[in-house]
Amino acid sequence: MLPNSNLLVSRIWDFCKRSSVDGGNIRIRTPIGQQCDWKGYKAVRLHNLQAIAASFGGK
């Protein structure tokens, strides 16, 4: 996390009324004959602020 990000996050949640959080794995399509690639993801949406954030990681 970024320095002082806890303060920023707590201020955002003061204004946020609804949120959705999701995470899991997705399969990235590859050419036929190659091994498929899996990526982990985490996503959050703050509905009344119209904000969406996501991060994608490795296997």
C-alpha positions in Angstrom: 0.0 0.0 0.0 1.0 3.6 -0.4 2.2 5.7 2.6 -0.7 7.3 4.3 -3.2 5.3 2.2 -5.1 4.2 5.3 -6.1 7.8 5.9 -7.3 8.1 2.3 -9.2 4.8 2.4 -10.9 5.7 5.7 -12.0 9.1 4.1 -13.4 7.4 1.0 -15.4 4.9 3.1 -16.9 7.9 5.0 -18.6 9.0 1.7 -19.3 5.5 0.2 -22.8 4.1 0.8 -22.5 0.9 -1.2 -19.7 -1.2 -2.5 -19.0 -4.5 -4.3 -15.9 -6.6 -3.9 -14.8 -9.5 -6.1 -11.8 -11.6 -6.6 -10.8 -14.9 -8.2 -8.9 -16.3 -11.2 -9.4 -15.8 -14.9 -8.1 -17.8 -17.8 -6.3 -15.8 -20.5 -6.8 -17.2 -24.0 -3.7 -18.4 -25.7 -3.1 -19.8 -29.2 -4.0 -23.4 -29.8 -1.4 -25.8 -28.6 0.0 -23.4 -25.9 -0.7 -23.9 -22.2 -3.4 -21.5 -20.9 -2.5 -18.7 -18.6 -4.3 -18.0 -15.4 -4.3 -14.6 -13.6 -5.6 -13.7 -10.2 -7.7 -10.5 -9.8 -9.2 -8.3 -7.2 -11.8 -5.7 -7.9 -13.8 -3.1 -5.9 -16.6 -0.8 -7.0 -17.8 2.2 -4.9 -21.3 2.6 -6.3 -22.3 6.1 -5.3 -18.9 7.5 -6.1 -18.8 5.9 -9.6 -15.3 4.5 -8.8 -13.9 1.2 -10.0 -10.5 -0.3 -9.3 -8.9 -3.6 -10.2 -5.6 -5.4 -9.9 -4.3 -8.4 -11.8 -1.5 -10.7 -10.6 0.4 -13.7 -11.7 -0.5 -17.4 -11.4 
